[in-house]
Amino acid sequence: MDPCPFIRLTINNLALKAPQAAKTSSSVVHPSSSTCFCKIKLKNFPPQTAAVPYIPLEATQFPEIQTLAATFHLSSSDVARLSSRSIFASKPCLKIFIYTGRAGAACGVNSGRPLAEVSVPLDLAGAQGKQCVFHNGWITVGKGAGKESSFHLNVKAEPDPRFVFQFEGEPECSPQVVQIQGSIRQPVFTCKFSCRNTGDRTMRSRSLPPETSVPRSWLNSFGSERERPGKERKGWSITVHDLSGSPVAMASIVTPFVASPGSDRVSRSNPGSWLILRPGDGTWKPWGRLEAWRERGGATDGLGYRFELIPDGSSGAGIVLTESSISSHRGGKFSIELGSSPTAGSVSRTRRRSGGSSGGTSPASSPRGGSGDYGYGLWLGSGYKGFVMSASVEGEGKCSKPCVEVSVQHVSCMEDAAAYVALSAAIDLSMDACRLFNQRMRKELCSESLG
């Protein structure tokens, strides 16, 4: 497999050193409003907002500033668009607008008072083969009370090659998955979606053999097949096969998506969950757990999610790698980037599992072993920070053909890549699983036990 070139542009170590002044001055930071933030903008990308630590100019000791403020992921086409030169286009620049006050908006009006603007020129073409530091240090941003204010930042770009995969159809339609490298689209996996009828415990699928079901011990350890009257969605699974037909990854609902009492939505307090499984030692072993729910808030609802890694396929506490939400209307991206979130890499405090064993019932079509470390190597105890993977997710009612990007550092064999493909299918299907129960489901997702 050949990766696609990407660049990871990071903005780190922000700080503002400015004089304090009385309320009458408008060009400095006031003692009573020393909270600062900035908006970071790069052409053709959504702006990002970050807090800026404030350091009084009179301070003799500075705190350590080692935080990641923003990250932009650039493909080759992004770099080409930004670097294109014409009489109307200047050299690409990163622009940072600094404000005093708190980030946010009240009554439709942005809060915060403009303080300064910083522009950092970027030579992105040179960053495709090596790390480039565009700025590291202090920049003078203005004067107040006769003294200069300074803004500290670190802007760097580094190569971040990735494998890129795309589903050629919606996951519930059992599509083929291709790897993309430039203009080349090469088939690498096939997917088989199934609905399990919990009444007769059989698998209903367009092409998946019934013997490749999830071992019952894993269902007991990580979820529940509880029978509940009323509104629920359960029994879904999707198996990823290599081109020889061997199963190399699976995602299966282990906790039903159930409407909370008196409503038509899956609540955060009672989410549904998927188990992501990988082959090992002739059986399926759990690799990760994805929880999803219907997020309520603002003008539009969202799909809330949490993904945790299951170390060594154990039944103990998982390690939360990402927790966020995606707009149910517009869609968005599911992503795992370590070091960019306070929850990433933390041990889950919500549960400790018991029961189950690593010797679950082996499917008749025994899955093959993978890379040996089952994808945990760079995550556990290594202090790895950076991009892991992302997957596109369309909004409700839209045709979804997820595009999956995976860092080369997390793929050592095809089975590694297949696990991320299965996870991407699960988050995409969760958009349907968390659909309001008063809305009609598409026929591919319906069975006798589905809402």
KEBAPA-203262 format. One record per residue (C-alpha): residue in three letters; x, z, y. Coordinates in Angstrom, 1 decimal. Layout:
REC res      x      z      y
REC ALA      X      Z      Y
...
END
This chain:
REC res      x      z      y
REC MET    0.0    0.0    0.0
REC ASP    1.3   -0.9    3.4
REC PRO    0.3    1.2    6.4
REC CYS   -0.8    0.1    9.8
REC PRO    1.3    1.1   12.9
REC PHE   -0.3    3.8   15.1
REC ILE    1.1    5.8   18.0
REC ARG    0.2    9.5   18.6
REC LEU    0.3   10.3   22.4
REC THR    0.4   14.0   23.0
REC ILE    0.1   16.1   26.2
REC ASN    1.5   19.6   25.9
REC ASN    2.7   22.7   27.7
REC LEU    0.5   22.5   30.8
REC ALA    1.0   25.0   33.6
REC LEU    0.4   25.2   37.3
REC LYS    2.8   27.2   39.6
REC ALA    1.2   27.6   43.0
REC PRO    1.1   30.0   45.9
REC GLN   -1.8   32.4   46.3
REC ALA   -3.6   32.4   49.6
REC ALA   -6.6   33.8   51.5
REC LYS  -10.0   32.2   51.2
REC THR   -9.4   30.1   54.3
REC SER   -6.9   27.8   52.7
REC SER   -8.1   24.8   50.8
REC SER   -4.8   23.5   49.4
REC VAL   -3.7   26.5   47.3
REC VAL   -5.1   28.6   44.5
REC HIS   -7.1   31.7   45.6
REC PRO   -6.5   35.0   43.8
REC SER  -10.2   35.3   43.0
REC SER  -10.5   31.9   41.4
REC SER   -7.2   31.4   39.6
REC THR   -8.8   29.7   36.6
REC CYS   -7.6   26.0   36.5
REC PHE   -8.3   23.0   34.3
REC CYS   -7.5   19.3   34.3
REC LYS   -9.1   16.0   33.2
REC ILE   -6.7   13.8   31.3
REC LYS   -7.4   10.0   31.5
REC LEU   -6.0    7.0   29.7
REC LYS   -7.6    3.6   30.3
REC ASN  -10.1    2.5   27.6
REC PHE  -10.3    6.0   26.1
REC PRO  -12.7    8.9   26.8
REC PRO  -11.3   11.5   29.2
REC GLN  -10.3   14.8   27.8
REC THR  -10.4   18.2   29.4
REC ALA   -7.9   21.1   29.0
REC ALA   -7.3   24.5   30.5
REC VAL   -4.2   24.9   32.7
REC PRO   -2.5   28.3   32.7
REC TYR   -1.8   29.5   36.2
REC ILE    1.5   31.0   37.2
REC PRO    1.8   32.6   40.7
REC LEU    4.6   31.1   42.7
REC GLU    6.0   34.6   43.3
REC ALA    6.3   35.3   39.6
REC THR    9.8   36.0   38.3
REC GLN    8.9   35.6   34.6
REC PHE    7.0   32.7   33.1
REC PRO    4.9   32.9   29.9
REC GLU    5.7   30.7   27.0
REC ILE    3.7   27.5   27.2
REC GLN    3.6   25.7   23.9
REC THR   -0.1   24.6   23.6
REC LEU   -1.4   21.1   22.8
REC ALA   -3.7   20.0   25.6
REC ALA   -4.8   16.5   24.5
REC THR   -4.0   13.8   22.0
REC PHE   -4.7   10.0   22.1
REC HIS   -4.4    7.9   18.9
REC LEU   -3.4    4.3   19.6
REC SER   -3.6    1.4   17.2
REC SER   -1.5   -1.8   17.7
REC SER   -4.4   -3.5   19.5
REC ASP   -4.8   -0.5   21.8
REC VAL   -1.1   -0.7   22.7
REC ALA   -1.4   -4.4   23.3
REC ARG   -4.3   -4.0   25.6
REC LEU   -2.7   -1.2   27.6
REC SER    0.6   -3.0   27.8
REC SER   -0.8   -6.5   28.8
REC ARG    0.7   -7.5   32.1
REC SER   -1.0   -9.7   34.7
REC ILE   -1.1   -9.9   38.5
REC PHE   -4.2   -7.7   38.3
REC ALA   -2.9   -5.1   35.9
REC SER   -0.1   -2.6   36.5
REC LYS    2.0   -0.7   34.0
REC PRO   -0.1    1.7   31.9
REC CYS   -0.3    5.2   33.3
REC LEU   -1.6    8.6   32.1
REC LYS   -3.6   10.2   34.9
REC ILE   -4.2   13.9   35.2
REC PHE   -6.6   15.4   37.7
REC ILE   -6.1   19.1   38.3
REC TYR   -9.0   21.4   39.5
REC THR   -9.4   25.0   40.3
REC GLY  -12.4   26.8   38.9
REC ARG  -13.9   26.5   35.5
REC ALA  -14.6   23.3   33.5
REC GLY  -18.2   22.3   33.1
REC ALA  -21.2   21.2   35.1
REC ALA  -24.1   23.0   36.8
REC CYS  -27.3   21.2   37.7
REC GLY  -25.6   17.8   37.1
REC VAL  -22.7   18.5   39.5
REC ASN  -19.2   19.0   38.2
REC SER  -17.8   22.4   38.9
REC GLY  -14.2   22.9   40.0
REC ARG  -12.4   21.9   43.3
REC PRO   -9.9   19.0   43.2
REC LEU   -6.4   20.3   43.7
REC ALA   -4.0   17.5   42.8
REC GLU   -3.4   14.3   40.8
REC VAL   -0.5   13.5   38.6
REC SER    0.4   10.0   37.2
REC VAL    2.9    9.5   34.4
REC PRO    4.0    5.9   33.6
REC LEU    4.0    4.9   29.9
REC ASP    6.2    2.4   28.0
REC LEU    4.2    2.4   24.8
REC ALA    5.8   -0.7   23.3
REC GLY    9.0    1.3   22.8
REC ALA    7.2    4.1   21.0
REC GLN    6.2    2.1   17.9
REC GLY    9.5    2.6   16.2
REC LYS   10.8    5.9   17.6
REC GLN    9.7    9.0   19.5
REC CYS    9.6    8.6   23.3
REC VAL    9.4   11.4   25.9
REC PHE    7.8   10.1   29.1
REC HIS    8.0   13.4   30.9
REC ASN    9.0   17.0   30.2
REC GLY    9.2   19.4   33.1
REC TRP    7.8   20.3   36.5
REC ILE    6.3   17.8   39.0
REC THR    5.7   18.7   42.7
REC VAL    2.0   18.3   43.4
REC GLY    1.5   19.5   46.9
REC LYS    2.2   22.0   49.5
REC GLY    0.3   25.1   50.6
REC ALA    1.1   28.0   52.9
REC GLY    4.5   26.3   53.5
REC LYS    5.4   26.3   49.8
REC GLU    5.3   23.6   47.2
REC SER    3.1   23.8   44.1
REC SER    4.3   22.5   40.8
REC PHE    2.7   21.2   37.6
REC HIS    4.4   21.4   34.3
REC LEU    3.7   19.1   31.4
REC ASN    5.2   17.4   28.4
REC VAL    4.1   13.8   27.5
REC LYS    5.5   12.1   24.5
REC ALA    4.6    9.4   22.0
REC GLU    5.7    9.1   18.4
REC PRO    5.0    6.7   15.5
REC ASP    2.1    7.8   13.4
REC PRO    1.6    5.1   10.7
REC ARG   -1.7    5.3    8.8
REC PHE   -3.5    3.7    5.8
REC VAL   -6.8    2.2    6.9
REC PHE   -9.7    1.7    4.6
REC GLN  -13.2    0.5    5.2
REC PHE  -16.4    0.6    3.2
REC GLU  -17.9   -2.9    2.9
REC GLY  -21.4   -1.4    2.8
REC GLU  -23.3    1.8    3.3
REC PRO  -22.0    4.5    0.8
REC GLU  -25.4    4.9   -0.8
REC CYS  -25.4    1.2   -1.7
REC SER  -22.3    1.7   -4.0
REC PRO  -20.0   -0.6   -1.9
REC GLN  -16.5   -1.8   -2.4
REC VAL  -13.7   -0.2   -0.3
REC VAL  -11.0   -2.4    1.2
REC GLN   -7.6   -1.5    2.7
REC ILE   -6.9   -3.1    6.0
REC GLN   -3.5   -4.2    7.1
REC GLY   -3.6   -6.5   10.1
REC SER   -5.9   -9.4    9.2
REC ILE   -5.6   -8.7    5.5
REC ARG   -8.5   -7.0    3.7
REC GLN   -7.5   -6.0    0.1
REC PRO  -10.0   -4.4   -2.3
REC VAL   -8.7   -1.1   -3.6
REC PHE  -11.7    1.0   -4.7
REC THR  -15.4    0.8   -5.7
REC CYS  -18.0    3.5   -5.1
REC LYS  -20.9    4.5   -7.2
REC PHE  -23.7    6.5   -5.7
REC SER  -26.1    8.5   -7.8
REC CYS  -29.2   10.6   -7.5
REC ARG  -29.5   13.4  -10.1
REC ASN  -33.1   14.2  -11.2
REC THR  -33.0   17.9  -11.6
REC GLY  -36.1   17.9  -13.8
REC ASP  -34.4   16.2  -16.7
REC ARG  -30.8   16.8  -15.7
REC THR  -29.9   13.2  -16.0
REC MET  -28.1   10.9  -13.6
REC ARG  -29.9    8.0  -12.0
REC SER  -27.6    5.4  -10.8
REC ARG  -27.3    1.7  -10.3
REC SER  -24.0    1.6  -12.3
REC LEU  -22.5    5.0  -12.9
REC PRO  -22.5    6.2  -16.5
REC PRO  -24.3    9.5  -17.0
REC GLU  -21.3   11.2  -18.7
REC THR  -19.3   11.3  -15.5
REC SER  -21.2   14.2  -14.1
REC VAL  -19.7   17.2  -12.4
REC PRO  -18.8   20.1  -14.7
REC ARG  -21.5   22.8  -14.6
REC SER  -18.9   25.6  -14.0
REC TRP  -18.0   24.1  -10.7
REC LEU  -21.6   23.9   -9.6
REC ASN  -22.0   27.6  -10.4
REC SER  -18.8   28.6   -8.5
REC PHE  -19.1   26.6   -5.4
REC GLY  -22.8   26.0   -4.9
REC SER  -26.3   26.4   -6.2
REC GLU  -28.7   24.2   -8.0
REC ARG  -31.5   26.6   -7.1
REC GLU  -35.0   25.3   -7.6
REC ARG  -37.0   25.6   -4.4
REC PRO  -40.4   24.4   -3.6
REC GLY  -40.8   22.5   -0.4
REC LYS  -38.3   20.6    1.6
REC GLU  -34.8   19.9    0.2
REC ARG  -32.4   17.2   -0.6
REC LYS  -30.1   17.5   -3.5
REC GLY  -28.6   15.8   -6.6
REC TRP  -26.6   13.2   -4.6
REC SER  -23.0   12.3   -5.7
REC ILE  -20.6    9.4   -5.1
REC THR  -17.7    8.6   -7.4
REC VAL  -14.7    6.5   -6.3
REC HIS  -13.1    4.3   -8.9
REC ASP   -9.9    2.3   -8.8
REC LEU  -10.0   -1.4   -9.6
REC SER   -9.5   -0.7  -13.3
REC GLY  -12.7    1.3  -13.3
REC SER  -11.2    4.7  -13.8
REC PRO  -12.7    7.5  -11.6
REC VAL  -10.2    8.8   -9.1
REC ALA  -12.4   11.0   -6.8
REC MET  -15.9   12.4   -6.5
REC ALA  -18.1   14.0   -3.9
REC SER  -21.2   15.9   -5.1
REC ILE  -23.8   18.0   -3.4
REC VAL  -23.5   21.6   -4.8
REC THR  -25.7   23.4   -2.3
REC PRO  -29.0   21.6   -1.5
REC PHE  -29.8   20.6    2.0
REC VAL  -32.9   22.8    2.7
REC ALA  -35.2   23.0    5.7
REC SER  -35.1   26.4    7.3
REC PRO  -38.5   28.3    7.2
REC GLY  -41.0   27.0    9.7
REC SER  -38.9   24.0   10.7
REC ASP  -37.9   20.5    9.6
REC ARG  -34.1   21.0   10.0
REC VAL  -31.1   22.2    8.0
REC SER  -29.9   25.2    9.9
REC ARG  -26.3   26.4   10.5
REC SER  -27.1   29.7    8.9
REC ASN  -28.1   27.9    5.6
REC PRO  -26.1   24.7    5.4
REC GLY  -25.9   22.2    2.6
REC SER  -22.6   21.6    1.0
REC TRP  -20.5   19.0   -0.9
REC LEU  -17.7   19.6   -3.3
REC ILE  -14.9   17.0   -3.2
REC LEU  -13.2   16.7   -6.6
REC ARG  -10.0   15.1   -7.8
REC PRO   -8.9   14.4  -11.4
REC GLY   -6.4   16.6  -13.1
REC ASP   -5.6   17.7  -16.6
REC GLY   -8.4   15.6  -18.1
REC THR  -11.1   17.1  -16.0
REC TRP  -12.4   17.3  -12.4
REC LYS  -10.8   19.9  -10.1
REC PRO  -12.2   20.9   -6.7
REC TRP  -10.1   19.8   -3.8
REC GLY  -12.3   20.6   -0.8
REC ARG  -15.7   21.8    0.3
REC LEU  -17.8   20.2    3.1
REC GLU  -20.6   22.1    4.7
REC ALA  -23.1   20.3    7.1
REC TRP  -26.2   21.3    9.1
REC ARG  -28.3   20.0   11.9
REC GLU  -26.9   21.3   15.2
REC ARG  -29.5   22.1   17.9
REC GLY  -28.6   21.9   21.6
REC GLY  -28.6   19.9   24.8
REC ALA  -30.5   16.7   25.2
REC THR  -29.6   15.4   21.7
REC ASP  -29.1   17.0   18.3
REC GLY  -25.9   16.7   16.3
REC LEU  -24.5   16.9   12.8
REC GLY  -22.5   20.1   12.5
REC TYR  -19.8   20.3    9.9
REC ARG  -17.0   22.4    8.5
REC PHE  -14.4   21.3    6.0
REC GLU  -12.2   23.6    4.0
REC LEU   -9.4   23.0    1.6
REC ILE   -9.6   24.7   -1.8
REC PRO   -6.0   25.7   -2.7
REC ASP   -5.0   24.7   -6.2
REC GLY   -8.6   24.2   -7.2
REC SER   -9.2   28.0   -7.2
REC SER  -12.4   29.8   -6.6
REC GLY  -11.0   32.1   -3.9
REC ALA  -11.2   31.8   -0.1
REC GLY  -10.9   28.3    1.3
REC ILE   -8.7   27.2    4.3
REC VAL  -10.8   25.8    7.1
REC LEU   -9.2   22.6    8.4
REC THR  -11.9   21.4   10.8
REC GLU  -15.2   22.5   12.3
REC SER  -17.1   20.5   14.9
REC SER  -20.2   18.3   15.4
REC ILE  -21.1   14.6   15.8
REC SER  -24.0   13.2   17.8
REC SER  -26.9   12.3   15.6
REC HIS  -27.9    9.5   18.0
REC ARG  -24.5    8.0   19.0
REC GLY  -22.5    8.9   15.9
REC GLY  -18.8    9.6   16.3
REC LYS  -15.7   10.5   14.3
REC PHE  -15.0   13.1   11.7
REC SER  -11.4   14.1   12.0
REC ILE   -8.8   16.5   10.7
REC GLU   -5.9   17.2   13.1
REC LEU   -3.9   20.4   12.4
REC GLY   -2.8   22.3   15.4
REC SER   -5.5   21.0   17.7
REC SER   -8.2   23.6   17.0
REC PRO   -8.2   27.4   16.7
REC THR  -10.0   27.1   13.4
REC ALA   -7.7   24.6   11.8
REC GLY   -5.6   26.1    9.0
REC SER   -7.3   29.5    9.1
REC VAL   -8.5   31.2    6.0
REC SER  -12.3   31.1    5.7
REC ARG  -13.9   34.5    6.4
REC THR  -17.4   33.4    5.4
REC ARG  -17.1   33.6    1.6
REC ARG  -15.0   34.5   -1.4
REC ARG  -16.1   32.7   -4.5
REC SER  -16.2   34.1   -8.0
REC GLY  -16.7   32.7  -11.4
REC GLY  -15.8   29.3  -12.7
REC SER  -12.6   28.2  -14.3
REC SER  -10.2   25.4  -14.0
REC GLY  -11.1   24.3  -17.5
REC GLY  -14.5   22.7  -16.7
REC THR  -16.2   20.5  -19.2
REC SER  -14.3   17.2  -19.3
REC PRO  -16.3   14.0  -18.8
REC ALA  -16.2   11.5  -21.6
REC SER  -14.5    9.1  -19.2
REC SER  -11.7   11.5  -18.5
REC PRO  -10.2   11.1  -15.1
REC ARG   -6.5   10.6  -14.7
REC GLY   -4.0   12.9  -13.1
REC GLY   -3.0   12.4   -9.5
REC SER    0.1   13.1   -7.5
REC GLY    0.7   16.6   -9.0
REC ASP    0.2   18.7   -5.8
REC TYR   -3.4   17.4   -5.3
REC GLY   -2.8   16.8   -1.6
REC TYR   -1.9   20.4   -0.7
REC GLY    1.8   20.0   -0.2
REC LEU    2.0   19.4    3.6
REC TRP   -0.9   21.7    4.5
REC LEU   -0.1   25.0    2.8
REC GLY    2.8   27.1    4.1
REC SER    4.6   24.2    5.8
REC GLY    3.4   24.7    9.3
REC TYR    2.5   21.0    9.5
REC LYS    0.8   20.0   12.8
REC GLY   -0.6   16.6   13.5
REC PHE   -3.1   13.9   12.4
REC VAL   -4.4   14.1    8.9
REC MET   -7.4   11.7    8.7
REC SER  -10.4   10.4   10.5
REC ALA  -13.6    8.6    9.5
REC SER  -16.2    6.8   11.7
REC VAL  -19.8    8.0   11.4
REC GLU  -22.8    6.0   12.7
REC GLY  -25.8    7.7   14.2
REC GLU  -29.2    8.0   12.4
REC GLY  -30.9    4.8   11.6
REC LYS  -27.8    2.6   12.1
REC CYS  -26.0    0.7    9.4
REC SER  -22.8    2.6    8.6
REC LYS  -19.7    1.2    7.0
REC PRO  -17.2    4.0    7.5
REC CYS  -13.7    3.2    8.6
REC VAL  -11.2    5.7    7.3
REC GLU   -7.7    6.4    8.6
REC VAL   -5.2    8.6    6.7
REC SER   -1.7    9.6    7.8
REC VAL    1.0    8.2    5.4
REC GLN    2.4   11.8    5.2
REC HIS   -0.7   12.8    3.2
REC VAL   -0.8    9.9    0.7
REC SER    1.7    9.6   -2.1
REC CYS   -0.6    7.7   -4.6
REC MET   -3.9    6.0   -4.8
REC GLU   -5.6    9.2   -6.0
REC ASP   -4.6   10.9   -2.7
REC ALA   -6.3    8.1   -0.7
REC ALA   -9.4    8.2   -2.9
REC ALA  -10.0   11.9   -2.1
REC TYR  -10.2   11.1    1.6
REC VAL  -12.5    8.1    0.9
REC ALA  -14.8   10.4   -1.0
REC LEU  -14.8   13.0    1.8
REC SER  -15.6   10.2    4.3
REC ALA  -18.6    9.2    2.1
REC ALA  -19.8   12.8    2.0
REC ILE  -19.8   13.2    5.8
REC ASP  -21.5    9.9    6.3
REC LEU  -24.2   10.8    3.7
REC SER  -24.6   14.2    5.4
REC MET  -26.1   12.4    8.4
REC ASP  -29.0   11.4    6.2
REC ALA  -29.0   14.7    4.3
REC CYS  -29.5   16.6    7.6
REC ARG  -32.1   14.2    9.0
REC LEU  -35.2   16.0   10.1
REC PHE  -37.6   16.5    7.1
REC ASN  -40.5   15.0    9.0
REC GLN  -38.7   11.7    9.1
REC ARG  -38.8    9.1    6.3
REC MET  -35.7    8.7    4.1
REC ARG  -34.4    5.3    3.2
REC LYS  -35.3    4.1   -0.3
REC GLU  -31.7    4.2   -1.6
REC LEU  -31.6    8.0   -1.1
REC CYS  -35.0    8.8   -2.6
REC SER  -35.7   10.2   -6.0
REC GLU  -38.4   12.4   -7.4
REC SER  -36.5   15.5   -6.2
REC LEU  -35.6   14.3   -2.7
REC GLY  -37.4   14.9    0.6
END
